[in-house]
Structures are given as structure tokens and as C-alpha cells.
Amino acid sequence: MNFRDTYKDNKKAILEIRSAQDKSVNVSFPAFLTSFGNKFNSQWSEEVVYGRQDPIGTFQSTKRTINVGFNIVSYDLADAKVNMNNINNLIKMLYPSYTDSTGQEGAKLNALVMSKAPLVELKLANLIQEQNAYDNFLLGWIGSWSADPVLEMGMFTDSGKLYPKVYNATLDFTPQHRVDLAFNKPTTGDKAKFPYDGG
């Protein structure tokens, strides 16, 4: 399989990201995955009791984090421009929205008030999704994001501007599930389809 075929095949698997502040702001990248992690960390408080060898554990929560590494590949100059714009828009999603604050009688104050936190929604085929809810997009926040040009792959040029052919991207995401998650209450649909829909 040559590069063109591989490129077209990977474009079928798309990492979709949209802003929860404004759902019309969205980006997508072909999923040339280089790494993928889905970590579940069970939080317990422990109490050591006199005369007991093992601590007594009280369950608090289960925290989920998702780590994705992928290459953003541009087949031509037009692709490279789209990818750069998508990266720019994704970076903007990492910042909150602000509104002007007002004082008495509606007078504007020289201060801004944060009105919306920079929450986003993610979807990647059956690997990142919220089963049977909100178009299967998973709500949460991006803790870290990077997209570094792979310099040895070169760049496209246009009117003195540089457009990398390949970026090495990494993303850390903390989900905020909008459906109940419980061992005995499969409100996310078929238990076997959480967190991945493989059926």
C-alpha cells in the first residue's frame, strides 16, 4: 500500500473535537495514531485502625483520563493550510470566554468576568465516545495539547509562509460523563460497549 492509499484509508478514522462554548467551532484530524491510553484511577481514602493489619478503604470516585498521540499529515499544500487552521482553532478552544462586567446602573467596569470554561467534546470512532448520548461526543477538558512540526519531513511554502507537512501531536483529556456510570446500572447502553463500542 502506498502513501496515498494509506492516507486515504486513515482519513476514514477521524478525531473530532468541538467547543462546548460554541458547538459551531469544531476541528477534525485524520487519525494517524501513534499512541493511545485510557486510564481509570480508583480513588479511595484509607484509615489505619489499631490492631488491624490492612487499612479500611472508603471508595470516593473513579477518575478517567485519555491520552492520544497522533500524526497530523498533509498530503499537499491545501491540506497543510487546513491542518494549520485546525490547530489554531483547537488552541483557541483551550481558553475561556469572558464578558464585560457592569456596575451600578449598567456602567461598564474595567474588568472581565469569565463566563464559560474551555470545555470541549471529543469523538474518535468507537475508541473515544459517550455511548448513546449527545451524538456520542464525550464532554471534558484538555489538560495539555501539543502539535510539533516534524522538521525532517519538510514544509510546504506559499507566499513566504511555512506549512509543516507533518505534526507530531499529543493530547491529554479528562472526561466529564453526562450519563450515570455504575456496575449494576448500564445507562450507557450495553455494558460490553463501555468504554469502547466493539459490537
NUDO-903197 format. One line per 4 residues: number of its first residue (from 1); their letters; for each residue x, y, z of C-alpha. Coordinates in nm, 3 decimals, decimal comma. Example, Ala and Ser with C-alpha at 12.3 -4.5 7.8 and 13.67 -1.06 7.14 Angstrom:
2
1 = AS = 1,230:-0,450:0,780; 1,367:-0,106:0,714
***
This chain:
199
1 = MNFR = 0,000:0,000:0,000; 0,150:0,336:-0,099; 0,136:0,660:0,098; -0,165:0,794:-0,095
5 = DTYK = -0,370:0,481:-0,016; -0,261:0,482:0,348; -0,351:0,850:0,374; -0,697:0,799:0,226
9 = DNKK = -0,761:0,495:0,446; -0,668:0,683:0,764; -0,896:0,973:0,671; -1,184:0,733:0,737
13 = AILE = -1,096:0,740:1,110; -1,134:1,099:1,224; -1,056:1,258:1,560; -1,332:1,517:1,604
17 = IRSA = -1,310:1,799:1,858; -1,568:2,070:1,911; -1,600:2,352:2,159; -1,866:2,320:2,428
21 = QDKS = -1,871:2,702:2,442; -1,978:2,722:2,078; -2,055:2,393:1,901; -2,012:2,560:1,561
25 = VNVS = -1,639:2,579:1,636; -1,502:2,234:1,556; -1,196:2,070:1,408; -1,111:1,725:1,280
29 = FPAF = -0,789:1,538:1,212; -0,725:1,209:1,028; -0,635:0,960:1,299; -0,277:0,851:1,227
33 = LTSF = -0,249:0,721:1,583; 0,096:0,682:1,739; -0,025:0,612:2,094; -0,349:0,569:2,282
37 = GNKF = -0,414:0,536:2,654; -0,737:0,514:2,854; -0,657:0,518:3,227; -0,904:0,456:3,509
41 = NSQW = -0,779:0,559:3,851; -0,986:0,445:4,150; -0,977:0,696:4,437; -1,000:0,559:4,793
45 = SEEV = -0,946:0,711:5,133; -0,764:0,484:5,376; -0,792:0,466:5,752; -0,545:0,272:5,959
49 = VYGR = -0,712:0,110:6,262; -0,519:-0,006:6,566; -0,471:-0,383:6,569; -0,574:-0,431:6,205
53 = QDPI = -0,309:-0,524:5,950; -0,487:-0,378:5,647; -0,628:-0,027:5,619; -1,002:0,025:5,585
57 = GTFQ = -1,080:0,172:5,245; -1,371:0,404:5,164; -1,443:0,449:4,795; -1,459:0,808:4,666
61 = STKR = -1,456:0,813:4,285; -1,316:0,667:3,965; -1,122:0,917:3,756; -1,072:0,859:3,384
65 = TINV = -0,803:1,016:3,168; -0,742:0,967:2,797; -0,407:1,022:2,625; -0,384:1,032:2,247
69 = GFNI = -0,076:1,067:2,029; -0,116:1,105:1,655; 0,049:1,245:1,345; -0,122:1,522:1,152
73 = VSYD = -0,022:1,454:0,791; -0,069:1,691:0,496; -0,079:1,538:0,152; -0,047:1,874:-0,027
77 = LADA = -0,036:2,249:0,039; -0,415:2,280:0,064; -0,420:2,006:0,330; -0,137:2,178:0,517
81 = KVNM = -0,332:2,503:0,533; -0,644:2,328:0,662; -0,441:2,144:0,926; -0,274:2,465:1,044
85 = NNIN = -0,613:2,638:1,073; -0,750:2,341:1,267; -0,455:2,355:1,507; -0,510:2,730:1,555
89 = NLIK = -0,879:2,675:1,628; -0,808:2,395:1,873; -0,564:2,616:2,064; -0,835:2,884:2,088
93 = MLYP = -1,066:2,624:2,244; -0,825:2,594:2,537; -0,914:2,946:2,654; -1,235:3,051:2,834
97 = SYTD = -1,493:3,304:2,725; -1,522:3,639:2,903; -1,790:3,904:2,935; -1,763:4,267:3,037
101 = STGQ = -1,859:4,326:3,399; -2,105:4,601:3,485; -2,150:4,807:3,798; -2,442:5,006:3,927
105 = EGAK = -2,685:5,138:3,667; -2,523:4,926:3,399; -2,195:5,116:3,391; -1,911:4,911:3,241
109 = LNAL = -1,626:4,830:3,474; -1,268:4,794:3,366; -1,274:4,420:3,432; -1,365:4,096:3,259
113 = VMSK = -1,558:3,808:3,411; -1,511:3,451:3,292; -1,845:3,333:3,155; -1,767:2,990:3,009
117 = APLV = -1,495:2,739:3,092; -1,300:2,589:2,799; -1,478:2,254:2,791; -1,465:2,053:2,469
121 = ELKL = -1,624:1,741:2,324; -1,426:1,458:2,163; -1,506:1,164:1,941; -1,279:0,909:1,775
125 = ANLI = -1,470:0,628:1,606; -1,551:0,373:1,879; -1,240:0,449:2,090; -1,349:0,787:2,232
129 = QEQN = -1,725:0,824:2,261; -2,009:0,851:2,508; -2,244:0,565:2,441; -2,599:0,668:2,343
133 = AYDN = -2,563:1,032:2,447; -2,519:1,368:2,276; -2,421:1,238:1,932; -2,174:1,010:2,110
137 = FLLG = -1,939:1,304:2,178; -1,759:1,281:2,513; -1,752:1,601:2,721; -1,443:1,707:2,918
141 = WIGS = -1,137:1,927:2,918; -0,797:1,914:2,754; -0,525:1,923:3,018; -0,242:1,951:2,768
145 = WSAD = -0,207:1,977:2,392; 0,095:1,999:2,164; 0,147:1,983:1,789; 0,516:1,996:1,698
149 = PVLE = 0,630:2,007:1,334; 0,838:1,707:1,228; 1,115:1,913:1,071; 1,283:1,626:0,886
153 = MGMF = 0,962:1,575:0,686; 0,989:1,926:0,543; 0,740:2,202:0,480; 0,527:2,347:0,205
157 = TDSG = 0,583:2,714:0,123; 0,342:2,972:-0,009; 0,399:3,347:-0,032; 0,679:3,332:0,222
161 = KLYP = 0,471:3,134:0,473; 0,569:2,789:0,602; 0,326:2,498:0,640; 0,462:2,180:0,803
165 = KVYN = 0,393:1,857:0,616; 0,368:1,653:0,936; 0,297:1,741:1,301; 0,354:1,512:1,597
169 = ATLD = 0,054:1,582:1,823; -0,033:1,473:2,176; -0,349:1,538:2,374; -0,449:1,467:2,736
173 = FTPQ = -0,821:1,465:2,804; -1,026:1,434:3,125; -1,386:1,324:3,054; -1,697:1,453:3,231
177 = HRVD = -1,956:1,181:3,171; -2,311:1,302:3,119; -2,465:0,962:3,186; -2,464:0,758:3,506
181 = LAFN = -2,179:0,511:3,533; -2,249:0,219:3,764; -2,164:-0,151:3,770; -2,528:-0,252:3,810
185 = KPTT = -2,691:0,028:3,610; -2,594:0,016:3,241; -2,747:0,352:3,148; -2,475:0,392:2,887
189 = GDKA = -2,632:0,107:2,690; -2,482:-0,240:2,661; -2,224:-0,287:2,938; -1,990:-0,453:2,692
193 = KFPY = -1,986:-0,132:2,483; -1,844:0,093:2,757; -1,598:0,248:2,713; -1,544:0,101:2,366
197 = DGG = -1,819:0,004:2,125; -1,679:-0,314:1,971; -2,005:-0,484:1,880
***
